[in-house]
Amino acid sequence: MDDSDKQIQDDFEHSRKVYLDLIAVGQEALQGMLDVADETQHPRSFEVLGGLIKHVSDVNDKLMDIHKKKKDIQKKDLPALPAGGQTTNNLFVGSTAELQKMLVSQRKESENIIDIKEYKKDE
């Protein structure tokens, strides 16, 4: 693990800890605000409670986002396939006879194969 990977891991752990602490404090505040709203039955206290629920929920979402961001960073660090790498989903438009002729001609060119059929025609 090089220095930048260690920094990423340290930052991730620090951010995760901060978000977890915020969630814990938010849950305590939610419980306290719920008690206040029940006691007073005041519309403003229920409005504040709703806002607090939204903020705790947003922090939860941010906690999940840092996991996704960390995965994205780690994916970028993986080496890509070389330019002459694997090719998939090639498409040949033509008949099977044309495809066979093309493959035979490519094989002859690349391997210097002598086709015996030509010699049998002369006999």
C-alpha positions as a Markdown table, in Angstrom:
| # | Residue | x | y | z |
|---|---|---|---|---|
| 1 | Met | 0.0 | 0.0 | 0.0 |
| 2 | Asp | 1.6 | 3.2 | -1.1 |
| 3 | Asp | 1.3 | 6.6 | 0.6 |
| 4 | Ser | -1.7 | 7.9 | -1.4 |
| 5 | Asp | -3.6 | 4.6 | -0.8 |
| 6 | Lys | -2.9 | 5.0 | 2.9 |
| 7 | Gln | -4.1 | 8.6 | 2.9 |
| 8 | Ile | -7.3 | 7.6 | 1.1 |
| 9 | Gln | -7.9 | 4.8 | 3.6 |
| 10 | Asp | -7.2 | 7.2 | 6.6 |
| 11 | Asp | -9.5 | 9.8 | 5.2 |
| 12 | Phe | -12.2 | 7.2 | 4.6 |
| 13 | Glu | -11.9 | 5.9 | 8.1 |
| 14 | His | -12.0 | 9.5 | 9.6 |
| 15 | Ser | -15.0 | 10.5 | 7.5 |
| 16 | Arg | -16.8 | 7.3 | 8.4 |
| 17 | Lys | -16.2 | 7.9 | 12.1 |
| 18 | Val | -17.4 | 11.5 | 11.9 |
| 19 | Tyr | -20.6 | 10.4 | 10.1 |
| 20 | Leu | -21.2 | 7.6 | 12.6 |
| 21 | Asp | -20.8 | 10.1 | 15.5 |
| 22 | Leu | -23.1 | 12.6 | 13.8 |
| 23 | Ile | -25.7 | 9.9 | 13.4 |
| 24 | Ala | -25.5 | 8.8 | 17.0 |
| 25 | Val | -25.8 | 12.4 | 18.2 |
| 26 | Gly | -28.7 | 13.0 | 15.8 |
| 27 | Gln | -30.5 | 10.0 | 17.1 |
| 28 | Glu | -30.2 | 11.3 | 20.7 |
| 29 | Ala | -31.4 | 14.7 | 19.6 |
| 30 | Leu | -34.3 | 13.0 | 17.8 |
| 31 | Gln | -35.4 | 11.3 | 20.9 |
| 32 | Gly | -35.1 | 14.5 | 22.9 |
| 33 | Met | -37.1 | 16.4 | 20.3 |
| 34 | Leu | -39.7 | 13.7 | 20.1 |
| 35 | Asp | -40.2 | 14.1 | 23.9 |
| 36 | Val | -40.5 | 17.9 | 23.6 |
| 37 | Ala | -43.0 | 17.6 | 20.7 |
| 38 | Asp | -45.1 | 15.1 | 22.7 |
| 39 | Glu | -45.1 | 17.3 | 25.8 |
| 40 | Thr | -45.8 | 20.6 | 24.2 |
| 41 | Gln | -47.9 | 19.5 | 21.2 |
| 42 | His | -46.7 | 22.7 | 19.5 |
| 43 | Pro | -46.7 | 22.7 | 15.7 |
| 44 | Arg | -43.2 | 24.3 | 15.6 |
| 45 | Ser | -41.7 | 21.5 | 17.7 |
| 46 | Phe | -43.1 | 18.9 | 15.2 |
| 47 | Glu | -41.6 | 21.0 | 12.4 |
| 48 | Val | -38.2 | 21.0 | 14.0 |
| 49 | Leu | -38.5 | 17.2 | 14.6 |
| 50 | Gly | -39.2 | 16.7 | 10.9 |
| 51 | Gly | -36.2 | 18.8 | 10.0 |
| 52 | Leu | -34.0 | 16.8 | 12.4 |
| 53 | Ile | -35.2 | 13.5 | 10.9 |
| 54 | Lys | -34.3 | 14.8 | 7.4 |
| 55 | His | -30.8 | 15.8 | 8.5 |
| 56 | Val | -30.1 | 12.5 | 10.2 |
| 57 | Ser | -31.3 | 10.7 | 7.1 |
| 58 | Asp | -29.1 | 12.9 | 4.9 |
| 59 | Val | -26.0 | 12.0 | 7.0 |
| 60 | Asn | -26.9 | 8.4 | 6.6 |
| 61 | Asp | -27.0 | 8.9 | 2.8 |
| 62 | Lys | -23.6 | 10.6 | 2.9 |
| 63 | Leu | -22.2 | 7.7 | 4.9 |
| 64 | Met | -23.2 | 5.3 | 2.1 |
| 65 | Asp | -21.9 | 7.7 | -0.5 |
| 66 | Ile | -18.4 | 7.6 | 0.9 |
| 67 | His | -18.4 | 3.8 | 0.5 |
| 68 | Lys | -19.3 | 4.2 | -3.2 |
| 69 | Lys | -16.7 | 6.9 | -3.7 |
| 70 | Lys | -14.0 | 4.8 | -2.1 |
| 71 | Lys | -15.0 | 1.9 | -4.5 |
| 72 | Asp | -14.8 | 4.3 | -7.5 |
| 73 | Ile | -11.4 | 5.5 | -6.4 |
| 74 | Gln | -10.2 | 1.9 | -6.1 |
| 75 | Lys | -11.5 | 1.0 | -9.5 |
| 76 | Lys | -9.6 | 3.9 | -11.1 |
| 77 | Asp | -6.4 | 2.5 | -9.6 |
| 78 | Leu | -6.9 | -0.9 | -11.3 |
| 79 | Pro | -4.9 | -1.2 | -14.5 |
| 80 | Ala | -6.9 | -1.1 | -17.7 |
| 81 | Leu | -6.7 | -3.7 | -20.5 |
| 82 | Pro | -3.9 | -3.0 | -23.0 |
| 83 | Ala | -4.8 | -1.5 | -26.3 |
| 84 | Gly | -4.3 | -4.8 | -28.1 |
| 85 | Gly | -6.3 | -6.6 | -25.4 |
| 86 | Gln | -9.4 | -8.8 | -25.7 |
| 87 | Thr | -12.0 | -7.9 | -28.3 |
| 88 | Thr | -15.6 | -9.1 | -27.8 |
| 89 | Asn | -18.8 | -8.8 | -29.8 |
| 90 | Asn | -17.2 | -8.7 | -33.3 |
| 91 | Leu | -19.7 | -8.7 | -36.2 |
| 92 | Phe | -19.2 | -10.2 | -39.6 |
| 93 | Val | -21.7 | -9.3 | -42.3 |
| 94 | Gly | -21.8 | -11.8 | -45.1 |
| 95 | Ser | -22.5 | -15.5 | -45.8 |
| 96 | Thr | -20.8 | -18.4 | -44.0 |
| 97 | Ala | -19.0 | -19.3 | -47.2 |
| 98 | Glu | -17.5 | -15.8 | -47.4 |
| 99 | Leu | -16.5 | -16.0 | -43.7 |
| 100 | Gln | -14.8 | -19.4 | -44.3 |
| 101 | Lys | -12.9 | -18.0 | -47.3 |
| 102 | Met | -11.7 | -15.0 | -45.3 |
| 103 | Leu | -10.6 | -17.2 | -42.4 |
| 104 | Val | -8.7 | -19.6 | -44.8 |
| 105 | Ser | -7.0 | -16.7 | -46.5 |
| 106 | Gln | -5.9 | -15.1 | -43.2 |
| 107 | Arg | -4.6 | -18.4 | -42.0 |
| 108 | Lys | -2.6 | -18.9 | -45.1 |
| 109 | Glu | -1.1 | -15.5 | -44.9 |
| 110 | Ser | -0.2 | -15.7 | -41.2 |
| 111 | Glu | 1.1 | -19.3 | -41.2 |
| 112 | Asn | 2.4 | -19.8 | -44.7 |
| 113 | Ile | 0.4 | -22.9 | -45.2 |
| 114 | Ile | 0.5 | -24.6 | -48.5 |
| 115 | Asp | -2.9 | -25.9 | -49.7 |
| 116 | Ile | -2.6 | -29.4 | -51.2 |
| 117 | Lys | -5.8 | -28.9 | -53.2 |
| 118 | Glu | -3.8 | -26.8 | -55.7 |
| 119 | Tyr | -1.4 | -29.7 | -56.3 |
| 120 | Lys | -4.2 | -32.2 | -56.7 |
| 121 | Lys | -5.8 | -30.2 | -59.5 |
| 122 | Asp | -2.6 | -30.4 | -61.6 |
| 123 | Glu | -2.5 | -34.3 | -61.5 |
